[in-house]
Amino acid sequence: MRSVLAGDLGGTKCRFALVTADRTVLPAQRVATTRDRARFLADLDAAIAAVLAGVPAGVAPPTAMGIGTAGVIPSGGRSIAYAPNLPLDGYPLADHVERRCALRTTLINDGRASAWGEYLVGSAQGLDPQLCLFFGTGIGIGLILGGRPHEGADNAAGEIGHTIHVPDGRPCACGRRGHFEAYCGGRAITERALAEVGRPPAGASEGPRGAGEWTVGAVARSDHAAARAILADAALAAGVLTANACTLWNPRAVVLGGGVLDGWPALAPSIEAFVRAHCTAPITQRLEFHRSQGGSDAVLLGAAAAAGLFAPAAH
């Protein structure tokens, strides 16, 4: 069976796996995301090598690689021009991978990759236009139009997390202020909890950087007044962001996913209620809300699609 190698580069973790033509994601290699470029690339190389060394019987060796990654990818898909959560700004990542494993490599924004994967296998499969919002370390977005992700004129569409929610508001990881991501991104929620609440209580879940760090789930379970205020700000920001996107694009379906919703399930119905209360009837009358089915596998499926796995085989 045909396969491609797919990667998912996120702000907290990275995953690499073979994806087969029947839309199966095989067991993945996972590594933590580091902010040091040399270490990041070494971890990436090792994970890719491990996947290639373990191609199972009945699966053809991969013919290409697709990588879903946070950040803006210039037209041509060879590097990441803007990667606030990865140590890869301007680095020719596609060339790097091709030198290491001799596979034609395509980069795709992870929000678009996730949306493509959801469109292929999720509970909103085939609904078009389809808006996918992923609340994780940052905020990923993908808009499916005509069965493919919308890219924009220069492959830079979709950085909705870095649009302005509060002018001159909270600092964002990108270095600017007031962006939606600074209010409803997972990193912003947990870092704000550490600053305003202090260390989490004993027995709280361990955060991505170890013990003594908040998780979104721990913030959601906290009775502390400051934690409640942080969640209220995050819920408002997530609702406003989604309502604005729905009014702009009039999607047939909205798919919500990401680690923030995994830890804080009440956010999803809060977002839907806000959209239905604040958007006009033409926007909401046929609008469906769905939870992400593919999870992080959706990124791998979308990256595989970008690499051409689901196109007819060349003769």
C-alpha positions in Angstrom: 0.0 0.0 0.0 1.2 3.5 -0.9 2.4 5.7 2.0 4.0 9.1 2.7 5.9 10.3 5.7 4.0 13.0 7.6 5.1 15.4 10.4 3.3 17.6 12.8 5.4 20.4 14.3 3.7 22.0 17.3 4.7 24.5 20.0 4.7 21.7 22.6 5.4 18.5 20.8 6.2 17.1 17.3 5.0 13.8 15.8 6.1 11.8 12.8 4.3 8.9 11.2 3.6 7.0 8.0 0.2 7.7 6.5 -1.2 5.1 4.1 -3.5 5.6 1.1 -6.5 4.2 3.0 -6.2 7.2 5.4 -4.6 5.2 8.2 -2.0 6.9 10.5 0.5 4.4 11.7 2.1 4.6 15.2 4.0 7.9 15.5 7.3 8.9 16.9 6.9 11.8 19.3 9.4 14.3 20.6 9.1 17.4 22.8 9.5 20.8 21.1 12.6 22.7 22.2 13.5 26.3 21.5 17.1 25.5 20.6 17.4 25.1 16.8 20.3 22.6 16.8 18.6 20.3 19.3 15.3 20.7 17.6 16.7 19.6 14.2 18.6 16.7 15.8 15.4 15.4 17.5 13.6 15.8 14.2 16.2 13.9 12.3 16.2 11.0 14.8 12.4 10.7 14.8 12.2 10.6 11.0 15.0 8.0 10.9 13.1 5.9 13.4 9.9 6.0 11.3 11.8 5.1 8.1 13.5 2.2 9.8 10.2 0.7 10.9 8.1 0.5 7.7 5.8 -2.5 8.4 5.2 -5.4 6.0 2.6 -4.6 3.4 3.3 -0.9 3.4 5.4 0.5 0.6 8.3 2.8 1.6 7.2 6.4 1.6 7.4 8.3 -1.7 7.3 11.9 -0.2 7.0 13.8 3.0 4.5 16.4 4.1 5.0 18.5 7.2 2.3 20.4 9.0 3.9 23.2 11.0 2.9 26.3 13.0 3.8 29.5 11.3 3.6 31.3 7.9 5.0 29.4 5.0 5.9 31.5 1.9 4.8 30.4 -1.5 6.8 27.4 -2.6 6.7 25.8 0.8 10.5 25.5 1.5 10.8 27.4 4.8 8.8 29.0 7.6 8.9 32.8 7.5 7.2 33.4 10.9 7.2 30.6 13.5 6.6 32.2 17.0 6.5 28.8 18.8 9.3 27.1 16.9 13.1 27.8 16.5 12.8 27.8 12.7 12.2 31.3 11.4 13.7 31.5 7.9 15.2 28.1 8.1 15.0 26.0 4.8 13.3 23.1 6.5 12.2 21.3 3.4 15.7 21.3 2.0 17.0 20.0 5.3 14.6 17.1 5.3 15.3 16.3 1.6 19.0 16.1 2.3 18.5 13.8 5.2 16.0 11.3 3.8 15.9 11.9 0.0 12.1 12.4 0.0 10.4 15.3 -1.8 9.1 17.4 1.1 6.2 19.8 1.2 5.4 22.2 4.1 1.9 23.2 5.0 0.6 25.4 7.8 -0.7 23.2 10.6 -4.1 24.8 10.8 -4.6 24.1 7.1 -3.3 20.6 7.5 -5.7 20.0 10.4 -8.6 21.3 8.5 -7.8 19.1 5.5 -7.5 16.1 7.7 -10.9 16.9 9.4 -12.5 17.4 6.0 -11.2 14.0 4.9 -12.1 11.9 8.0 -13.9 13.9 10.6 -17.5 14.2 11.8 -18.0 17.1 9.4 -16.5 15.2 6.5 -17.3 16.7 3.2 -19.1 19.8 4.5 -17.9 22.8 2.6 -17.0 25.6 3.4 -15.6 24.2 6.6 -13.9 26.3 9.2 -11.6 24.5 11.7 -10.3 26.2 14.8 -7.7 24.5 17.0 -7.0 26.0 20.4 -3.7 24.6 21.5 -0.4 26.3 22.6 -1.4 28.9 20.0 -4.5 29.1 17.7 -4.6 27.2 14.5 -7.1 27.8 11.8 -8.0 26.2 8.5 -10.7 27.1 6.0 -11.7 24.5 3.4 -13.1 25.9 0.2 -13.9 23.6 -2.7 -12.3 20.6 -1.0 -8.9 22.3 -0.4 -7.4 24.7 2.2 -7.6 28.4 1.4 -4.1 29.7 1.2 -4.4 33.4 0.3 -2.5 35.3 -2.3 0.9 34.5 -0.8 0.2 31.4 1.2 -0.1 33.5 4.4 -3.9 33.4 5.1 -5.2 32.3 8.4 -3.1 33.7 11.2 -6.2 34.6 13.1 -4.7 34.1 16.5 -2.5 37.2 15.7 -5.4 39.5 14.8 -6.2 42.1 17.5 -8.7 41.4 20.3 -7.7 44.2 22.7 -5.6 47.1 21.2 -2.3 47.4 23.3 -3.6 44.6 25.5 -1.8 41.5 26.9 1.6 40.7 25.4 1.6 37.9 22.8 4.4 35.3 22.2 5.0 36.9 18.8 6.2 40.1 20.5 3.1 42.3 19.8 0.2 43.0 22.1 -3.5 42.4 22.3 -3.8 39.4 20.0 -6.5 36.7 20.5 -3.7 34.2 21.2 -2.7 36.2 24.2 -6.1 35.6 25.7 -7.3 32.1 24.6 -4.1 30.3 23.5 -3.1 27.5 25.9 0.3 29.0 26.7 -1.2 32.4 27.5 -3.8 30.8 29.9 -1.2 28.7 31.8 1.4 31.5 31.9 -1.1 34.0 33.1 -2.3 31.5 35.8 1.3 31.1 37.0 1.7 34.9 37.2 -1.6 35.7 38.8 -2.5 32.7 40.9 1.0 31.3 41.7 2.1 27.7 41.6 -0.7 25.1 41.1 -1.8 23.2 44.2 -0.3 19.9 45.0 -1.9 17.1 43.0 -2.7 19.4 40.0 -1.7 17.9 36.6 1.9 18.4 35.6 2.3 21.0 32.9 4.3 20.5 29.6 7.4 21.9 31.2 7.2 19.8 34.3 5.9 19.8 37.9 4.8 23.1 39.3 3.4 24.3 36.0 -0.2 24.8 35.2 -2.2 22.9 32.6 -5.4 24.4 31.1 -7.3 21.5 32.7 -5.9 22.5 36.1 -6.9 26.1 35.6 -10.4 25.0 34.6 -10.7 23.0 37.8 -9.4 25.8 40.0 -11.7 27.7 42.4 -9.3 30.6 42.6 -10.9 33.9 41.6 -8.0 34.9 39.4 -8.3 31.5 37.5 -12.0 32.2 37.0 -11.2 35.6 35.6 -8.6 34.1 33.2 -11.1 31.6 31.9 -13.8 34.3 31.5 -11.3 36.4 29.4 -10.4 33.3 27.4 -14.0 32.3 26.7 -14.9 35.8 25.6 -11.9 35.9 23.2 -12.6 32.5 21.8 -16.2 33.4 21.2 -15.4 36.7 19.6 -12.8 35.2 17.3 -15.1 32.4 16.1 -18.1 34.8 15.6 -15.9 37.1 13.6 -14.6 34.3 11.4 -18.1 32.9 10.9 -19.5 36.3 9.8 -16.5 36.8 7.5 -16.7 33.4 5.8 -20.2 32.0 6.3 -19.1 28.4 6.8 -21.4 25.3 6.6 -19.6 23.8 9.5 -17.3 24.8 12.3 -14.9 22.2 13.8 -13.4 22.9 17.2 -10.4 21.1 18.6 -7.1 21.4 20.3 -5.5 20.7 23.7 -7.3 23.7 25.3 -10.7 22.1 24.6 -9.4 18.7 25.8 -8.5 20.2 29.1 -11.5 22.6 29.3 -14.4 20.9 27.5 -16.9 23.5 28.5 -15.2 26.0 26.2 -16.7 24.3 23.0 -20.4 24.9 24.0 -19.5 28.3 25.2 -18.1 29.2 21.8 -21.2 27.8 20.0 -23.6 29.7 22.3 -21.7 33.0 21.7 -21.8 32.6 17.9 -25.5 31.8 17.8 -26.3 34.7 20.1 -24.1 37.3 18.2 -24.2 36.3 14.6 -27.1 37.0 12.2 -29.6 34.4 11.1 -28.1 33.9 7.6 -24.8 32.9 9.2 -26.2 30.5 11.8 -29.4 29.0 10.3 -27.6 26.1 8.7 -24.3 26.2 10.6 -23.2 23.0 12.3 -20.7 22.8 15.1 -18.5 19.7 15.4 -15.7 18.6 17.7 -12.5 17.5 16.1 -12.3 13.8 15.4 -8.8 13.5 14.1 -7.0 15.3 16.9 -3.3 15.6 16.2 -3.7 12.9 13.6 -5.7 15.4 11.5 -2.5 17.4 11.0 -0.7 14.2 9.8 -3.5 13.4 7.4 -3.5 16.9 6.0 0.2 16.9 5.6 0.0 13.6 3.7 -2.7 15.2 1.5 -0.4 18.1 0.8 2.4 15.6 -0.2 0.0 14.1 -2.8 -0.9 10.8 -1.1 -4.6 10.9 -1.9 -4.1 12.1 -5.5 -4.2 9.4 -8.2 -0.9 7.5 -8.5 1.3 8.6 -11.4 1.5 6.2 -14.3 
